[in-house]
Amino acid sequence: MNANNELDKALQVLESSGDFKILRRLDIDKDPRLSGSRVPERAKIGLCLDTETTGFRFPDDKIIEVGLVAFEYDMVSCEITRVIDRYSAFEDPETPLTPEVIKVTGITDEMLKGKRFDDDMVNALVKRADLVIAHNAAFDRPFIERRFPAFESLPWACSLSQIDWAGEFITSRPLEYLLFKCGGYFIDAHRALNDAEGLLGLLVEDLPDSGVPVFKTLLAAARQTTSRIQAVGAPFESKDTLKQRNYRWNDGTNGKPKCWWKDLPTEQESEELAFLGEFVYGGNTSSVVISRINAYSRFSGRE
């Protein structure tokens, strides 16, 4: 105890000097906000998920590690109340890992040999859950749904893309950096369970500029229906106009239309069509394709 007191005093001196910023290792088991002391009015269960894979190319690569942290939250107040379960395991991809994957993750072929995920345990967690959250859901969701199709039935949210970090004056979005900026914590990243726990640690924090809870902000974004505007057949000379309007190019290799596209709130559809009609299509927007996207299809590749 005395050693801890001396350490706390030293940390206080360093921080009060204004010349140092102290990072603390994240330990969600010691976080009083996750003590479960308050019974939610309307309890729901969320899953923080992370995967490690043999590479970044879906569907060529495979999952080699899964980390899941199940937590309880109040649907009304959007307050996270406690951790209720965890799952972490390896699976042998039956192909050698690249040196890059071994270097980044610390996972080796020997650690994976003969290992397999517990399908029953993972599916049981999915069955209890009401929401899945990942930090880069567009990457994790297709991989995990191929391995565990039960995830297709759940709504998803993404802490990387569905929070306006730039609006909070945060210009970099890796999980480790966001944990530092929002809570002053660090984790041993690039292992699935560490990253899943780190994600939960981020969710219980407040945004650094607005002060709004991270999880409340993310839930509000996840509940929105958005519209994907696909400017099919847009004239080549309009590419700079579309870029300036934040459209992105899809080359068609993913099976979707070869076109410029963007996502926006559904209530802005009419305004966007008017813009395209005036500045891109010369008044005729009949070739524009619009699809509605919600949390059940978002990030899945089925949008």
N, C-alpha and C positions, 0 to 999 in steps of 0.2 A: 504493500500500500504506500509506504514512504517513497519507494522508487517511482511509483506512478504520480504521486504528488509533486515530486521534484521535476519529473518530466513535464507535467502540466504547467508548472511555473515557468520552466524554460521556454515552452512553446508560447506562453502568454507574453513573455519578454520579447521573443523574436517577432511575433505578430504585431505587438504594440509599437515596435520600432518603425513600422512602415516600410522597412527595407526587405522584408521577407514575406513570402506566402507559403503557408504550411499545408501540405497535402496529407490526408489521412486515409489509410486503407479502408475501403468500404466493407462494412460488416452489417448486413441487413438484420442479422439475428440480434444485434445489440441496439438497433434503432428503436427508440421509444415510440415512434410514430407507427410502428408495425407490431405493437405489443398486443393488439387484439382487445384492448381495454374497453372499446366502445362497440356495441352490437349494432350493425347497420340496420337502418329502417327497411331497406329493400336490398338484401345481399345478393351480389353477383360474383362470379368467379372469372378472373382473367388469367391468361397464360403469357408470361414473358418467354420468348423463344429465341434461341440462336442455334445456328448450325455451322459446322466446319465441313468443308467439302474438298474433293480432290482437285478442284479448279473452279473457274468462274463461268464455264460454258454449259448452259442448260440446253439440251438434255444429255450432253456427252458425259458430264462429270457426275459424281455420286456423293451422297452425304457420308461422312466418316464419324461424325460426332454430333449428338443432339444434347442441348441443355434446355430444360424447362423449369420455370418457377411458377407455381400456381399461387395466386393471391386472391383475397377477398376484398371486395370494394362495395361501397354504398352507391347504388344507382342514382339516388336523389342528390346527395351532397358531392358525389364523385370523389369521396375520400377513400383512400386505400387503408385498410385496417389491420391486415395480418397476412403472413405467409402461411399457406396451408399444406404445401407439398413441393417436392422437387423431384426431378428425374435427370440423370446424366448417364450417357453410355456411348460406347464405340460400336462401329460396325465395319467389318472387313470389306473393302471394295473389290478385293480379289485382283487388284492390279497394284503395282508398286507406286508409292507416292513420289512426287517430284521433289527434288532438293528444295525448291522454293516453298512448297507446302510444309515440309518438315521444318524449315527455318522459321517460318512465320508462326506456326502453331505449336511446335515442339512435339507433335505427334509423329511416331515412327511406325514403320511397317510391323515391327515386333509388338507394339502396343495394340495393334488392330487384329493381329492374326487370330482367326477363328471366332472373333467377337460378332455378336448380332444384337440388334435392338430388341427389347422386350415389347412385342406388338401389343400384347394384352394390357400392359401397364400404360403405354402411351395412349392407346385407344380409350382406356378408362379415364385418363385425365381429360382427353378431348370431350368425352361424353358429359363430364361435369361442367365444362367451361362454357362461358357466354361470349368470350372475346379473346382473340389472339393478338399480341403486339410484338413486333420485331423492329429492330433498328436497321432498316433497309428491307422492308417486307417484299419489295419487288424482286429481291434476290432469293430470300428464304422461302417464300410461299410456294413457288413452283417446285422447288426441290422437295419440301416436306410433304406436299400434297401428292406427289408421285409415289413417295415411299409410304405415306399414311393417308389414303384418300379420305379418311374421316375428317380431316382438316378442311375439306372443301365446304362443309356445312356451316362453318363458323364465320362470323364477321371478323375482319382484320383491320388493324391500325398500324401506322408506321411513324415512329418517333423521329426518323430522319427527315421525311418529306412532308409530313402533315403538321408541322409546327413552323411558324415563321421565325426561324432562328436569326435571320438577317435583321428582322424587325426588332429583335432583342439585342442587336449590335454584337452578335456572335457570327463571325465570318467563316468558321470552320466547324464541320459537323460530325467528326468521328466521336463515337460514344465516350472514349476516354477524355477528350477535350471538353465535351459538354458536362460530364461529371465534375471536372475541375472547375469550370466556370459557374455552374449552378450550385454545387455543394462543397467544393474543395476536397473531393475524394479521388482516389486512384484505384485501379483494379489491375490484376494480371490479365491483360486482354488476349484475345485470339484463342481462348478456350471457351467452349460453348456455355458451360454452366457459369463461369466467371462473367461472361458477357450478358447472360440472361439475368444474373443477379445485379450486374451493373445497370442494366436497363430499368429494373425495378427501383434501384436506388435513385435513378434520374427521375422517374415518374413521381416520387414522393416529394420532390423539390418544387420550389417556385421559380418561375421565369425571372431572370436577373434584372430586367428593366421594368416590365409591366407588373411584376409581383403576382401574376395569376398562376395558380397551381399548374404544373406541367400536365398532370394526368387529366385535369378538368379541360384544359385546352385541347388535348389530343382527343378526348371523347367527343367533344363538340365537332371537331373536324371529321372524325370517323362517321358520325351520324348523318353527315350531309350527303345528299345525292349530287353528283357532279355530272357535267356533260363533256364528252369527248368530241371535239370538232375536228373532222378530217377533211382537209381541203383537197379532195380528190380532183385530179386534172387541173390544178392551178397552173396558170401560165408560167413558164420558166422565168420570165422577166420579173415576176412578182416575188421571187425568193427573198430578196433583201427586205421587202415590205413585211413579209411573213416572219422573217427572223426578228425584225424589230418589234413585232407584235408577240414575241416569245413562242412562236411555233417551232416545233422540232421536226426533223426529217426522219421518216421511216423508209428504209430501202426495200421493204417487202420481203426480206429473207425470213422473217418470222411468221410468214403466212398471212399477215395483215396487209391492207392496201398500201401501195407505194405512194406516199403522200406526205404533206406537211400536216401536223396535228398539234392540238393543245387541249388541256383540260381546264375547265372553268366552272364556277358556280352555275347551276341550272338557270337561275334567274337572269343570267347575262347572255343567254342564247340569242335572243332577238337582237341585242346590240351587236353581237359578234357577226351575225349573219348580215346585218346592215353594213358593217365595215367591209366584210368580204365582197358583198355585192357592189359596193362603191369603188373599192380600191384594188380588187383582185379579179373579179369575174365579169365586170362590165354590166352588172345588174341581174344576171341570171345565176342563182346559187343552187340550181337543181342538182348539181353533182356533189354538193357538200353532204357528207354523211355524219349524222349525229347519233351518238349512243349514250344512254344513261348508265351511270356507274354508281354502285353503292358499296358498302363495306363487305358484302358477301362476294362480290366479283372483283373488287379493286385489288390490284397487285397480282392477280392470279394468272394473267395471260389470256383470260377468257373475256376481257372487257369488249 
